[in-house]
Amino acid sequence: MTRTKPEETKLLICIWHKFTLWRPPQDFSAKVKARWPKMKVVHLQTYENVDRELPDTDILVGYSLRQDQFHLAKKLKWIHSTAAGVNQLMYPELRESGIVLTNARGIHAEPMAEHILGTILAVARRFPDAFRYQTQARWAQQEIWDAKPRPLELKGRMLLIIGFGSIGRELARRIQPMGMRVWGVTRSGQGDTSLAERILPATELANALPQADFILLSAPETPETKQMIGAKELALMKPTAYFINVARGSLVDEGALIHSLLTHAIAGAALDVTSEEPLPPESPLWKLDNVLITPHVSAATEQMWERQTKLLTDNLVRWFTGQELRNRIDLSRGY
């Protein structure tokens, strides 16, 4: 792919989401303009005029470019997704185009690691139960102790991280001083063994699930990972195990998960993502007392756009100087 110079480059920022945090603030584009005053920077607040701006765009910053819009972007050379997930861009025309695709992998690692750690502590110490009893003004000391499983100590417990990427590694750094054991699962079975007792290939997931006290799903969404956790995998988990999902709802057979929770085949689940978002009011998940639901906020932090700006600026420097870009997506794998 031929690189451009700043003075001959048009960069289009087009991101809109109903959740206001995901929308870039004005100083996001202002900082890019200040760094490269000769580059044409267009920041659209909505998708209303995107079709008009696409034909002469060289670099697109955004997580969405519909398949029916792709043919308009005749000069497009690079897409930088401000989301970590890029499955929505994995249609054949883009994958075969030679366009460079990068994502925001890594910028969410710290807040998500803290969120997951908080979740593990909450379910281990049965904080959701305590809160429910609090709303009833009920001193439920005996009830919390009698619940199954009882409040747990984390020291010596095993955490299985499926998808041992930047989020999993950041979590492992925080977990290790607490005395928890960490196993990781990656596609290749390769990973940082200083952060995990064992790194297993995805083909050995079935052997790892029965060993775990906490199972964290943080793998990317690809055709291979869709519904990777189903009835078979849930049946392999300990009845005292907790399942945590911060990846995507599509990676889980939600019906099978609900059945496992209803029958107490597993101890509980903490879900930051669901198969349909927002989660419909009629979903049984809302009423299950062994489920902790957070509304896809594990990455939420006031520092997010500061990190987004730093990553984009660094990659633009690399683009203009002919260096390898950070977080480049392997289009054959989809992550």
C-alpha positions as CSV (number, residue, x, y, z in Angstrom):
1,M,0.0,0.0,0.0
2,T,1.4,3.4,-1.1
3,R,1.8,5.8,1.9
4,T,0.7,9.4,1.6
5,K,2.3,12.6,2.8
6,P,0.4,14.8,5.3
7,E,-0.3,17.6,2.7
8,E,-1.9,15.0,0.3
9,T,-3.9,13.1,2.9
10,K,-7.5,13.4,3.8
11,L,-8.4,11.8,7.2
12,L,-12.1,11.3,7.9
13,I,-13.3,10.7,11.5
14,C,-16.8,9.4,11.6
15,I,-18.0,7.7,14.8
16,W,-21.5,7.9,16.3
17,H,-22.9,5.7,19.1
18,K,-25.9,6.2,21.3
19,F,-23.5,5.7,24.3
20,T,-21.9,9.1,24.5
21,L,-18.5,7.9,25.7
22,W,-17.9,6.1,22.4
23,R,-18.3,9.4,20.5
24,P,-15.0,11.2,20.1
25,P,-14.8,14.7,21.7
26,Q,-13.9,17.7,19.5
27,D,-10.4,17.9,20.9
28,F,-9.7,14.4,19.4
29,S,-9.7,15.9,15.9
30,A,-8.3,19.2,17.1
31,K,-5.1,17.5,18.4
32,V,-4.6,15.6,15.1
33,K,-5.1,18.9,13.1
34,A,-2.6,20.7,15.4
35,R,0.0,17.9,14.9
36,W,-0.4,17.9,11.0
37,P,-1.8,21.3,10.0
38,K,-1.3,20.5,6.3
39,M,-3.5,17.3,6.5
40,K,-7.2,17.7,5.7
41,V,-9.1,16.4,8.7
42,V,-12.9,16.1,8.6
43,H,-14.8,15.2,11.7
44,L,-18.4,14.1,11.2
45,Q,-20.6,14.0,14.3
46,T,-23.1,11.7,12.6
47,Y,-23.2,9.3,9.6
48,E,-25.5,11.7,7.7
49,N,-22.8,13.0,5.2
50,V,-20.4,10.1,5.2
51,D,-21.3,9.0,1.7
52,R,-20.3,12.5,0.4
53,E,-16.9,12.5,2.2
54,L,-15.8,8.9,1.5
55,P,-14.7,9.2,-2.2
56,D,-11.6,11.2,-1.6
57,T,-10.8,9.9,1.9
58,D,-7.3,8.3,2.4
59,I,-7.6,7.3,6.1
60,L,-10.9,6.5,7.9
61,V,-11.1,6.6,11.6
62,G,-14.2,4.8,12.8
63,Y,-15.4,1.3,13.6
64,S,-18.1,1.1,10.9
65,L,-18.0,1.1,7.1
66,R,-21.0,-0.7,5.7
67,Q,-20.5,-3.1,2.8
68,D,-22.8,-1.0,0.6
69,Q,-20.6,2.1,1.3
70,F,-17.3,0.5,0.7
71,H,-17.4,1.0,-3.1
72,L,-17.6,4.8,-2.5
73,A,-14.2,4.9,-0.8
74,K,-12.1,4.6,-3.9
75,K,-8.9,6.2,-2.4
76,L,-9.1,4.5,0.9
77,K,-5.8,3.1,2.1
78,W,-6.1,2.6,5.8
79,I,-9.0,2.2,8.3
80,H,-8.3,2.7,12.0
81,S,-11.0,1.2,14.2
82,T,-11.6,2.9,17.5
83,A,-13.1,-0.4,18.7
84,A,-11.1,-3.5,19.5
85,G,-13.6,-5.7,17.7
86,V,-13.5,-5.5,13.9
87,N,-15.8,-8.4,13.0
88,Q,-18.3,-5.9,11.5
89,L,-15.6,-5.0,8.9
90,M,-14.7,-8.5,7.9
91,Y,-16.7,-8.7,4.6
92,P,-15.0,-10.1,1.5
93,E,-14.6,-6.9,-0.4
94,L,-12.6,-5.3,2.4
95,R,-10.6,-8.4,3.3
96,E,-9.5,-8.7,-0.4
97,S,-8.9,-5.0,-1.0
98,G,-5.4,-4.7,0.4
99,I,-6.5,-1.8,2.7
100,V,-4.7,-1.7,6.0
101,L,-6.8,-2.2,9.1
102,T,-5.8,-1.4,12.6
103,N,-7.7,-1.4,15.8
104,A,-7.8,0.0,19.4
105,R,-6.4,-3.2,20.9
106,G,-4.7,-2.5,24.2
107,I,-6.2,0.8,25.2
108,H,-9.0,-0.8,27.2
109,A,-6.7,-3.3,29.0
110,E,-6.3,-1.3,32.3
111,P,-9.9,-0.4,33.0
112,M,-11.2,-3.8,31.9
113,A,-8.6,-5.6,34.1
114,E,-9.8,-3.5,37.0
115,H,-13.5,-4.2,36.2
116,I,-12.9,-7.9,35.9
117,L,-10.9,-8.0,39.2
118,G,-13.8,-6.2,40.9
119,T,-16.2,-8.7,39.4
120,I,-14.2,-11.6,40.7
121,L,-14.1,-10.1,44.1
122,A,-17.8,-9.3,44.0
123,V,-19.0,-12.8,43.2
124,A,-16.4,-14.6,45.4
125,R,-17.5,-12.5,48.4
126,R,-21.2,-12.6,47.4
127,F,-21.5,-8.8,47.3
128,P,-24.6,-9.0,44.9
129,D,-26.4,-11.1,47.6
130,A,-25.5,-8.6,50.3
131,F,-26.8,-5.7,48.2
132,R,-30.1,-7.5,47.5
133,Y,-30.6,-8.1,51.3
134,Q,-29.6,-4.5,51.9
135,T,-32.5,-3.3,49.8
136,Q,-34.7,-5.3,52.1
137,A,-33.1,-3.9,55.2
138,R,-32.2,-7.4,56.2
139,W,-29.1,-8.5,58.2
140,A,-28.5,-11.7,56.2
141,Q,-25.3,-12.9,57.8
142,Q,-26.5,-16.6,58.1
143,E,-28.2,-16.6,54.6
144,I,-25.0,-15.4,52.9
145,W,-22.9,-18.0,54.8
146,D,-25.4,-20.8,53.9
147,A,-25.4,-19.9,50.2
148,K,-23.6,-22.2,47.8
149,P,-20.8,-21.8,47.1
150,R,-20.0,-20.0,50.3
151,P,-17.9,-16.8,50.3
152,L,-14.5,-17.7,48.9
153,E,-10.9,-16.8,49.5
154,L,-9.2,-16.2,46.2
155,K,-5.7,-17.4,47.2
156,G,-5.0,-20.7,45.6
157,R,-8.1,-20.5,43.2
158,M,-7.5,-21.0,39.5
159,L,-8.5,-18.4,37.0
160,L,-8.7,-19.6,33.3
161,I,-8.4,-16.7,30.8
162,I,-9.7,-17.7,27.4
163,G,-8.1,-15.2,25.0
164,F,-4.8,-14.3,26.8
165,G,-4.3,-11.0,25.0
166,S,-3.7,-7.5,26.4
167,I,-6.7,-7.6,28.7
168,G,-5.9,-11.1,30.1
169,R,-2.3,-10.2,30.6
170,E,-3.1,-7.0,32.4
171,L,-5.6,-8.9,34.7
172,A,-2.9,-11.6,35.4
173,R,-0.5,-8.9,36.6
174,R,-3.1,-7.8,39.1
175,I,-4.2,-11.3,40.1
176,Q,-0.8,-12.8,40.8
177,P,-0.1,-10.8,44.0
178,M,-3.4,-12.1,45.4
179,G,-2.1,-15.7,45.2
180,M,-4.5,-16.9,42.4
181,R,-3.3,-19.4,39.9
182,V,-3.6,-18.3,36.2
183,W,-4.0,-20.4,33.1
184,G,-4.3,-18.9,29.7
185,V,-5.8,-20.2,26.5
186,T,-4.7,-18.8,23.1
187,R,-5.3,-20.0,19.6
188,S,-1.7,-21.2,19.2
189,G,-0.9,-22.1,22.8
190,Q,1.8,-19.5,22.9
191,G,1.8,-16.6,25.4
192,D,3.6,-14.9,28.3
193,T,4.5,-17.7,30.7
194,S,5.7,-15.2,33.3
195,L,2.1,-14.2,33.8
196,A,0.5,-17.7,33.6
197,E,1.3,-21.0,35.1
198,R,0.2,-22.7,31.9
199,I,-0.7,-21.5,28.3
200,L,-2.8,-23.9,26.4
201,P,-3.9,-24.0,22.8
202,A,-7.6,-23.6,22.1
203,T,-7.8,-27.2,21.1
204,E,-7.2,-28.2,24.7
205,L,-9.9,-25.9,26.2
206,A,-12.0,-29.0,27.2
207,N,-9.1,-30.2,29.4
208,A,-8.7,-26.8,31.1
209,L,-12.4,-26.0,31.9
210,P,-12.8,-28.6,34.7
211,Q,-9.8,-27.3,36.5
212,A,-11.0,-23.7,36.8
213,D,-12.7,-21.8,39.6
214,F,-13.2,-18.7,37.5
215,I,-13.5,-18.7,33.7
216,L,-12.9,-15.4,31.9
217,L,-13.9,-15.1,28.2
218,S,-11.9,-12.3,26.6
219,A,-11.3,-13.8,23.1
220,P,-11.9,-11.8,19.8
221,E,-15.1,-12.3,17.8
222,T,-14.3,-14.3,14.7
223,P,-16.2,-17.1,12.8
224,E,-14.1,-19.6,14.8
225,T,-15.0,-18.2,18.2
226,K,-18.8,-17.8,17.7
227,Q,-20.6,-19.8,20.4
228,M,-17.3,-21.3,21.5
229,I,-18.9,-21.7,24.9
230,G,-22.0,-23.9,24.6
231,A,-23.7,-26.7,26.5
232,K,-20.8,-29.0,26.1
233,E,-18.3,-26.5,27.6
234,L,-20.6,-25.4,30.4
235,A,-21.1,-29.0,31.4
236,L,-17.3,-29.4,31.9
237,M,-17.2,-26.5,34.4
238,K,-17.2,-27.2,38.2
239,P,-20.6,-26.6,39.9
240,T,-18.7,-24.1,42.0
241,A,-17.2,-22.2,39.0
242,Y,-18.1,-18.7,38.0
243,F,-18.2,-17.7,34.3
244,I,-17.3,-14.1,33.3
245,N,-17.8,-12.7,29.8
246,V,-16.3,-9.4,28.7
247,A,-15.7,-10.4,25.0
248,R,-18.9,-10.5,22.9
249,G,-22.3,-12.2,23.6
250,S,-22.0,-14.0,20.3
251,L,-19.2,-16.2,21.7
252,V,-21.7,-17.9,24.0
253,D,-24.7,-20.0,23.5
254,E,-26.9,-17.8,25.7
255,G,-29.7,-20.4,26.0
256,A,-27.3,-23.0,27.2
257,L,-25.8,-20.5,29.7
258,I,-29.3,-19.7,31.1
259,H,-30.1,-23.4,31.5
260,S,-26.8,-23.9,33.4
261,L,-27.6,-21.0,35.7
262,L,-31.2,-22.0,36.3
263,T,-30.2,-25.5,37.2
264,H,-27.2,-24.3,39.2
265,A,-24.9,-26.5,37.1
266,I,-22.4,-23.6,37.6
267,A,-22.2,-21.2,40.6
268,G,-22.9,-18.1,38.6
269,A,-22.0,-15.7,35.9
270,A,-20.9,-12.1,35.5
271,L,-21.8,-10.7,32.1
272,D,-20.7,-7.4,30.7
273,V,-21.9,-8.4,27.2
274,T,-24.9,-10.3,26.0
275,S,-26.1,-11.7,22.7
276,E,-28.5,-8.8,22.2
277,E,-27.7,-5.3,23.5
278,P,-29.4,-3.7,25.2
279,L,-30.5,-6.9,27.0
280,P,-34.3,-7.1,26.5
281,P,-36.4,-6.7,29.6
282,E,-37.9,-10.1,29.1
283,S,-34.6,-11.9,29.2
284,P,-34.4,-14.5,32.0
285,L,-30.9,-13.3,32.8
286,W,-32.3,-10.2,34.6
287,K,-34.2,-12.3,37.2
288,L,-31.5,-14.9,38.0
289,D,-30.0,-14.3,41.4
290,N,-26.7,-16.0,40.4
291,V,-26.0,-13.5,37.6
292,L,-24.3,-10.1,37.9
293,I,-25.0,-7.9,34.8
294,T,-23.0,-4.8,33.9
295,P,-24.2,-2.9,30.8
296,H,-21.1,-3.2,28.6
297,V,-19.1,-0.7,30.7
298,S,-16.0,-2.7,31.5
299,A,-13.9,-0.4,29.2
300,A,-15.5,2.8,30.4
301,T,-13.0,5.3,31.7
302,E,-12.4,9.1,31.5
303,Q,-9.0,8.3,30.1
304,M,-10.2,6.5,27.0
305,W,-10.0,9.3,24.5
306,E,-6.6,10.3,25.8
307,R,-5.4,6.8,25.0
308,Q,-7.2,6.8,21.7
309,T,-5.5,10.0,20.7
310,K,-2.1,8.7,21.7
311,L,-2.5,5.5,19.7
312,L,-3.8,7.3,16.5
313,T,-1.1,9.9,16.7
314,D,1.6,7.3,17.0
315,N,0.2,5.3,14.1
316,L,0.0,8.4,11.9
317,V,3.7,9.1,12.6
318,R,4.4,5.6,11.6
319,W,2.3,5.9,8.5
320,F,4.0,9.1,7.3
321,T,7.5,7.7,8.0
322,G,7.0,4.3,6.5
323,Q,7.1,2.3,9.7
324,E,5.0,-0.7,10.6
325,L,1.7,0.3,12.2
326,R,0.7,-0.8,15.7
327,N,-2.3,-3.1,16.1
328,R,-2.5,-4.2,12.5
329,I,-5.2,-6.7,11.9
330,D,-4.4,-10.0,10.1
331,L,-7.3,-9.9,7.6
332,S,-7.1,-13.7,7.1
333,R,-7.7,-14.3,10.8
334,G,-10.0,-11.4,11.5
335,Y,-8.0,-10.1,14.5
